[in-house]
Amino acid sequence: MKSRQSAKPATHDGNIGVPAAPVLPEKPHRPAAIAQHAGGLSVVDQLNWDDLRLVLAAVRAGSLRRTAGSLGKDIATVVRRVRRLEEQLGEQLFQIFPNGVRPTPTGQAIAAAAERIEAIFFDLARDLVGAAAQQGGVVRIAITEGLGTYWVMPKLVEFQRAFPRLTVELRCAMESVDVLRHEADIAIQFIRPDSPDLIVTKLGRLHIYPFASRDYQRIYGLPQSIADLGSHRVIDQVAPQLAGGVAPHLAAVAAPEHLVTIRTNASTALLYAIEKGAGIGGLPTYAIALGADVIPVDIGIKHHLDIWLTYHPSLREVERIATVVSWLRRIFSPEHYLWFRDEFVHPSALKEMLDREPEASTARNYRAAMLK
């Protein structure tokens, strides 16, 4: 953040180049906050809710690094946005200390205002859901393990804040469930149900691409072609809904037994193994958006699986089910999340887009907690 004094860069709390103990101005310089800028827009006109929410999160967390984690941002993005807001307001928002941050009076005032706005937002959301949903109830969602753990669960946190009387039971497993027999209210799966008695909607497409860690690249290098895979370590995931595993599709061979050094049934274990440098494995391209520390392996192969949402027609008119179905369609929207489009988008292109526009709707407010 801006400093009123010259100081050596600090490396604590992830804030490189930020003074360790900025000195507050004796009196807040309020006029800057309402000054007219180029184009006739005042600072008030330029403020957006995400910036105010970030300040509130930083005050609550007491650390910019923890704030980055809670909002699904990288630390550089958080620091950049705070600095930008300080420049707009002409005010310092936080004091930086070795163990975290402390808001200035201006920062505290912004956080208090953001908290009031947040309360209004949640009140409005609860009003919109309708009286039936507010009576409460349970919605049981069966979903594949990776999508449930890394995509739905982080977003479910904010959904539950808006609809606190709804209880969502999220079953994350690769086994399919029978919604006709009411084993779940809603199912999200890779196999399209063929029963005409079900409501079936395609949510999007999961694109799978080979990835490796930088440690793996440093130690073993990367293959330049499919033929090169024979001298590399391959990690595979085999589970229901992944007939025969993922490696055969990626390796373009019928029986890649000689290639596989680790096989697992769990998406979380697969990601962890790849991040730790155990081998090359197929991950959804949205791993880039999660902040996974992996790099794509470009050898001309990829795979995809369509994502299907299904539920029993008798539940169509149940308000709580309709509310959750509508929410699921939004968070899997290919229009907003490029990695769920039918068209393949290369992971490097996704990363460039996220680096260039970190606050774009395709990446906003989300990053799953990576196991380290």
N, C-alpha and C positions, 0 to 999 in steps of 0.2 A: 504493500500500500504506500501511498505518498507519505513522505516524512517532512517535517519542518526543519530537520537537522540532517547533516551529513553523517552517515554511519556505515560500518562495514556490512556486507550482505550477511544475512542469517540463513542457516540451513535447517533450522528446527521447523517442525510442523509443516514441512514441505514447501515453505514459502521462500524460495531462493531469491535473493536480491531484495528481501524485505527487511527493513531495519528492525533490530531486536527490541527496541523500546521507543517507538515514535513518541514525540512530544505533542500533546494536544495544544491547539490554539487556545489562547486565553478566553476568547469569545467566539462562538460559532459564527461563521461568515454566511449568514442566511441569504443575503441578496443573490448569491450565485445560484441558489436553488430555484429561483424564479426568473432568472435572466433569459432574455430572448436569444436564441441561437440562430444560426444560418437556416434560412427557409422559414423563419417566423415561428418555429416551434419552441415552446418553453421546455425546461427540464421536466416539468410535470407531464407534459404531453409525451415525452420520450420514455418515461418510466414504464416498465412492464411488470406484471405480477410475478414472473419467474425470478426477477432480480430481487424483489422484496421478499419473496419466499426464501431465497438463498440467504439473505441477511438474517431472517428469522431462524433458519436452520443453524447458521453459524453461532448465533447467540445461544441457542439451546445446547449445541454440541460443545461450545467452548474451544473448538479446534477446526481449522479449515480443512485439515486432512480428514477428520471424521465427518465433516459436512460433505465433502466430496463423495465419501462412501455412501452416506445416507441418501444422497440425491442421485447417485449413479453417474457422477461426473469424475473426470480426472482432476487432480489437484491444480494443474496448470490452468484449466478452464475456470475453476472456482476463483483462483487468484486474479485472473484476467477480468472476470466479470465484476469482482469487488472493486478493482482498480477503475474500471470503466464507470461504475456507479459513483465512485468518489469524485471522478473528474466531472461527471455531469452535475453533481450536487455542489462541488467546490468545498467538500467537507471530508474529513477523515472519519471512517466508520469504525475502525478497530485499532486497538493497541496490540502489538505483537510481543509475546513473551516466549521464553524457551518451552514452556509447557502448554502453550495454546494462545488463544486470543481473548481479549476483553473489549466489549463494545464501548465506544465513546458515547456521550449523551445523544449525539445525532444517530449513531447506530442503534442505540436502545430505543429511541423514539420511532425509528423506521420499523424495528422488530415489533414494537407494540402495535403499530398501525397494521402491519402484516398479519398479526395474530387476530386482530379484529376482523380483517377481511376474510381470513381463513374460516373463522367461526361463521360468518355470514354465508360463505360458500357451502359449508357442510349443512347448514340449516336449509338452504335452498335445495340442495341435492336430496335431503330427506323429504322435503315437501313434494318434490317432483316424483318420487318413487310411488306415491299413492298410499292410501290408507291400508290396503290389503297387505302390501309388503311390510308396512310398518308394524303390523301385528306380529311379525316375526315368523320364524319357521326355519326349516333345514333344507338346503339344496345340496345334493350329493353329486359331485363331479368326478368322473373317472377319466384319467388323462395319462398319456404316455409319460414316463418318468422324467425325461429331459425337459419336455415342454412344461410340465407341471412344476418342476423344481426351479428352472432357470427363467422361464418366461411368465407363467401365470402367478406363481406365489408372490414375487415382489410387487406385482400390480394389484394383487388381491389385498394387500395391506391398505392401500388408499381406498379401494372399494369398500372394505369393511368399516373404515372410518365414516364413510358417507352413509352406510346402511348397517348400523351397529346391531339391529335386531335380527338381521339375517345371519344364520349360521351356515357357513360353507364348509362342507366336508370334502376335502381334496384328496382323492386316492390316486397317488402317483405310482403307476406300475405298467409294465409292458403287456400284461395279460388283458385281453379284451373282456368287456362285460356285456351282459345281455340286458339292454334297457327295456325290452319287451317283457322281461320277467322282473323288472323294477330292481335290478341289482344296482342301478344308479339312476338318477334323474336325467343326467346329461352325460354323454360320453364324447371325448375327443380322441380320435384314433387315426391310424394310417390305413386301415382296411375299410373300404366302403361297405356299409351294411347293404345286403341285397333284399331285405324284407320290405315289401311295399307298405307295410303297416307302420313304418317309422318315418319321422320327419328327418331328412338328411340334407345337410348344407355343407358345401365345400368352403372351408375357412381360408385356405391358402395352400401354398406349396412349400415344403421344407427342402431346401437345396443342401446337399451334403458334398463336402469338398475335402481333399486330403490336407491335413495340417501337421506341422511339427513345431517343436519349441526352438528357440535360438540356441539353447544349450545343445540340443540334438544336432542342429546344423553345425555348431562349432566342433563337436566331437566326430560326427560321422559324415558331415556334408549332406547335401540333398540330391536325390535322384534327378536326372535330367530327362528321363523317359520311363515308360512302364517297364521296359527291359531292365532298367537299373534297379528296380525294386528287389530283385533277387539278392542283392548285396546289402539290403537294409532291413531294419526291424519294423514290423507292422503290428499294430494293435487293432483288434477286431471286437465288435460288439455283436453278440448273438442273443436274440431274445424273441419271444412271441411278437408278431407284427413286423419282425425283421427277418423274413424267411431266408435262411442260409447265411445270415450275417450281412455286414456292410462291405467287408473287404473284397468278396468276390465281385461285387458291382464296381468297386473302385479300381481293383486290380485287373478287371476285364479278363479274368481267368475262372475256369469252372471250379477248381479246387486249390485255393491258395494256401494249403496246409503248410507247405514248406516256407511260406513267407511270414506266417503269424507267430510271434513270440509271446504275446499276451492276449488272452481272450477273456472278455467279461460280459456280463448281462446288463450292467448298469451304466447309464449315460454319465453319471457323476464320476464313477471310477474311470471311465474312458477319458474324460476331459482331464482328470487329475493326472493320469499316466502320461498323456500327451504333453501337458504343461511341464511335467517333471523331466521330460526328455527321454522317456522310455521307448519311444518309437513314433512312427507315422500312423495317423489314424484319421478316419472320416468324422468330421464334425459339421453341424449345421453352419452355414455361412454367417448366421447371426451371432456366432461366437465372437466375431469382431465387435459387435455392438455391446456385448457383455463385458468387454474389457479383458477377455482371455489373452494371456501372454503367449500367443501362437502366431505362426506365419504360414501362409498358404504354400502348398507344394504344387507347382505348375508342371504337370506331366501329361496334360491333355485328357484327364478323366474327371468325371463328376457323376452324381447320382441325385435323384429327387424322390420324395414321397409326398403325396397329397394328404392334406390334413382335413379330416371330416368331423363335423359336429352332428350328433344325432340325439334325438329324445322322443319320447312317446307322445303321440298326438293328444292323448287325454290330458297332458300337462300344458298344452298350448295356452289355455286361458288362465292358468294359475299365475297370479301376478308376480310372485317371487321368482318363478322359473323364467317368465318372460323378461324380467329385469336382468337376470344373470345371463341369459342367452344374448340379449342385446349388448351387454357389456363384453361378453366374449367375442362377439363379432367385431366390436370396436378395437379390441386389443390385438386382434389378428388381422386387422384391415391391411390388405396389400397396398392400398392407396397411401397409407401413412408409413407402413413398414416395408421398405423395398425388398427385404430378404424373404418376404412371404409372397412375392409376385410369381406368376407362372414363368416369366422370363428370368433366366439366370443372370444375376449381377455378380461379377467377380469380387471376391473378398477385398482385393486391393482397391477396387473402385468404391466399395462401401467405406473402407477406412479413409480414403481421400475425402469422401463426402462428409464423414463425421468429423475429420480434422478441420475441414474448411467451414463447416456449419455445425458446430457442436451443439447448438441449441435448436437445430431443425426438429420438426415434429417427429421425424423418424427415429430420433435418438433421445428425445427429451424425457427426463425424469426416470431414467431406467438404467440400472446396471446390476446384474445379479451378483451376489456375494461369491467371489471366487475362493475356492479352497486353496490355501497356500501351504 
